């Protein structure tokens, strides 16, 4: 992936990830390869010599060669509605069968699905594509969207569609029900970490338990003094009552212990959070961890009030599968750290 793609993927979740419920609702044609494959959270694969009834098996969406005017398109319901920060049109392994160009439209459907009366807005004008490559385009539009229409001109294959952005909060105003305020489905996101050599930090906020060791955050073996850490922005300010730290699948490489600092951050930018976090209050004192286990903390959590950000410290290094911060949303919070 390009540096731009890595930066977007580090800062924002993929709103079109199938793990979040993203779904292809319609496509004009997917004769050679199902359009649903392009929403897979896994990297596209090449399977040498594998054919099905219609031709070479491809890991992505591929339409047949068009023999009439027009172009192919697919309509996608985002798994996480939200503001789009960037799009990647990935043609990995598509060499002689990629579309020469593509564009993306978006719409906001608060209820139901798009229909013939839906008004679409172009958010990515037609761009040239090449084979076996990432095509990453930042999007500067602060509107929120629920559905996309991917247009390919005139036909061909897209391996993956990635749509990075800020999810809409699903937390209802005035709700007093404790929820996971750090969950990506509630707008939580990871901002920075000391290292993510083996596994991406964003994984720790994903739904469900990790499916394997690669579906978590794992650092390289630390050979210098100190400890590893990750900073998380909550999807909504709140008061934390319970914490879960899950080391699922991490057996010979789980951290010895962990602690959590937290603060109510007002103003500033993501880039300067790292320095601030050194001085945040202690939300969870240092706790011992075990291999491949869910660790639940309640009485150990300090009542420090409303927060917006946390810093998870692991000692000295290792892997964490999931972090859950269960708390009560607080509306109209204005307290400074």
N, C-alpha and C positions, 0 to 999 in steps of 0.2 A: 504494500500500500504506500501511497505517497505521503510526504510529511503533513500535507493539509488533511488528508484522510485520517491519519493517526491522531492529529490534534483534535479533529471533530469527534472521532470515536472515543477519545479520552475524556472529553468534556461533556458529551451528550449521549443519551441512549438512542438506539435505532428504533424509531417509532414504527417501522414496518417489520419488526422482528416477529417471526411466527410464534415465539414463546410468549409474546404479549397479546396474542390473539389476532394479529394481522392476518388478513384473508383476501385472496383474489375473488372478487364477486362475479366478474365477467371478463372474458377475453374473446376477441374476434376469431382467434385460431390458436390452438396449441398442439398441432398435429404431431410434431416431433418430440416435444418435451413439455410437460405440464407447467403452466404458469405459476402454480403454487410453489414450485421449487425455488423460484428466485427470491422468496421471502425467508428461506431457511437461514437459521442463525449460524450454521456451519459454513466453513469455507468450501467453495465449489471444488469438486473432484473431477479428475479425468480417469475414466476406466477403459483402459486399452482393450480393444477387441470386443467390447460389450455392445450388442445390438438387440433391439426389440423388434416387434412386428412392423414398425414404421421406419426403422433405420437405426443409425448410430445413437446409442443412449447418451444424452447430454444432461448435465447437472445445471438446469436453469430452464427458462422459458424459451421455446423455439417454435415459431410458426413455419408453415410450409412456404415454398416459393410462390409469391403472388403472381397470378397470370391475368389480373384485371386491374383497373385503376383503384386508387385508394391506398390505405395503409392499415396496419394492425395496431390494436391498442388493448390495454387491459385496465380494469377498474379495481382499485385496491382499497379496502377499508383498513385504516391504520389501527394497529393494536393499541397505540397510545395517541389519542388526538392531541395536537399541540402545535407550537410554533416551530417551523422548520428552519434549521440553521445550515444544513448542507445535504447534498444528494450525491450518491455514488452510483453511476451506471457501470457495472462491472461486467466485462465481456470475457472473463477468464475462460480459456480453452475454446472459445468461439473464434475461429481464424478465417475460414472461407465462408462463414455463415452468420456474421454479425450484421446488424443494421448500419447503413452508412450514417444515419443521424437519428436523433430522438428528441422529444420534448416532454415536459411534465405539466399537467394542469392540476388544480386543487379545488375542493369545495368544502363547505361547512354544512353538514346535515345534522342538526341537533337531534332529530328523531327520524328513524327509518333510513333507507338507503337512497342513493341518487336515482333519479328517473329522467324521463324525457324533458321535464321542465327545469331540471337542475341547471343553475348557472355556474359554469366552470371559469376559473381564473388561471391564466398562464403564469406559473411561477418560475419555470425554466424554459426559455425560448429554445428553439431547435438548435442542437449542438452536434458537431461532427463526432463520430465514434470511430475507433480503430479496434482491431482484433486483439484479444487476449490482453486487455488493459483495463485499469481503473480510470474512470472519468469523473473526477470530483469537482463539484461546483457549489461554492458557498451561496446561500440564499439570504437575501436581506429583505425580509418581509416579516413584520411583527404580528400579522394576523394568525389566527389559529385555524387549523384545518382538521377534518375528520377523514376525508377520502382523497385519493389521488387517481389521476388517469395518466398512465404511461403510454405515450405514442411512439411507435417505431416506424421509420420510413425506409422502404415500404414494408419490409418483413425481416425475419431473421431471429437471432437469439441473444438474450440477456441472461447472464449467469446469476447475478444478484442485483437486487435493488435495495440500497441502504438509504435510510432517510433519518438523519440525525437531527434531534431537536429537543425543545423543552416541553415535556408533557403538561397538559392541562391538569390542574389539581382536581382530583375526584372527591375531595373532602368538602362536604356540605357546610355552608356558613352556619356557625352556631352549634355545630355538632359537639357533643360531649362524650362520644363513644371513643374509647381508647383504640388507636389503630397504629400500624407501623408507619411512623412519620418519615422514615428513611426509605421506604419502598419506592422503587422506580415507578410503579403504577400510581403512586401518590405524588410524583414529582421530585422525589429524592434523586440526588446525583453525586457522584464522586468528583472531587475537584483536583486533587493532587495526591501523590504518594512518594515515598522514598525510593521505591523500586517495584517493578512488576515484570520481572524477568521471565517467569514461567506462566503467569496467569494475570489477566486484566483486573484492575481494581473494581471496575464497574460491575463485575459479576456478583459481588457480595450483596448487591441490592436487588437482584433478580428474584422473581417469584419461585416458590417451591424450594425444595432442598437441591443441592448440587447433584448433577447426574454423574459426574466423575471428577477426578482430581483437576482436570483442565477447566472445569466450570467453577472456578473460584479465583481468589487472588493469592498468588504465591511469589515470594521474593527469592532472590538468589541467596546462597549461603553467605552470611555476613562474616567477613574476615577482618573487620575493623571494629573499634569500640562503638557503642551506641545501640540503637534499635530501629526497626522499621515501623512505618506509620502510614495511615491513609486518612484524608480529610473528606468528610461527607457533609453536603448541604441538605438539610431536611426539605421536604416538599412543602412544609407549612410549619410556622413557629408552633412550639408546644412544650408541655411539661412531661418529662419522661418518667414513667413509673417502673417499667420492666425492660430488660435487655436480654437478647439472645445472641450468643456467639457460637456459630456452628462450624465445627472442623470436619464435617463429613468428607470422607475419602482421604483426608490427610492423616496418615498413620506414622510414617517415619520422618515426617517433615512438618508437623504441627508446631506452633509456637509454644514455648514453655509457659508463658503467661501473657496477660494482656491488661491494659487499663484504658480508660476513656476520659478525655477532657472535652469540655463543651463551653459554648458561649452564645450569647445573643449578639450577632454581628449586624451592625447598621452602617451602611455606606461602604465605600471601598470597592475593590474589584477582586475577582477570583485570584488574580496573580499575587496579591499581597497577603492572602490568607495564611500561607505557610509560616511566615514569620510571626504573625499574630498568635497562631495556635500554640506556640511555646508557652504562652502565659495564661492560657485558659484555665478555668476552674476544673476541679476533679469531679466528674460525674460518676465514674466507677473506679474505685481503688483497684490496685493490682490484684488480679485473680489468676490462680493456676488453671491451666487448660489440660485436656486429655485428648488422646487420638480419636478421630472419627466419632465425635460426640456432640450433641446439642447441650450447651451450657446456658442455664437460665438464671438470671439474677433479678431479685426483687428488693429484699431488705438491704442489699449491698449498695443500691443506687442512692446517691446523695440527692436530697431535694434542693437543687440549686435554682429552681424557677424556670421561666420560659427561655428556651434556647432556639437557635436556628442552625447551628453547625456543631459537628463533633469531630474529634481527632481520635481515631482508634490506634493505640500503640500496641505493637506486638514485640515480645522480648524473647530472643534477640531478633529472630527472623522466622520465616516459614510460611504456612498457608492457612487461610481462612476461607471457608466456603460461603457463609452468609452472615450478615449482621442485621438484626432486627432491633429497632428502637420503638417500643410500644409506649405511646403517650396520648395525652389529650390535646387536641388542637386548640390554639389560643388565637382568637380573632383580634384585629386592631392592636397587636402588640407593638410597642414602641420603645421598649427598654433597650438601652445600649449595653454592650459588654463591658 
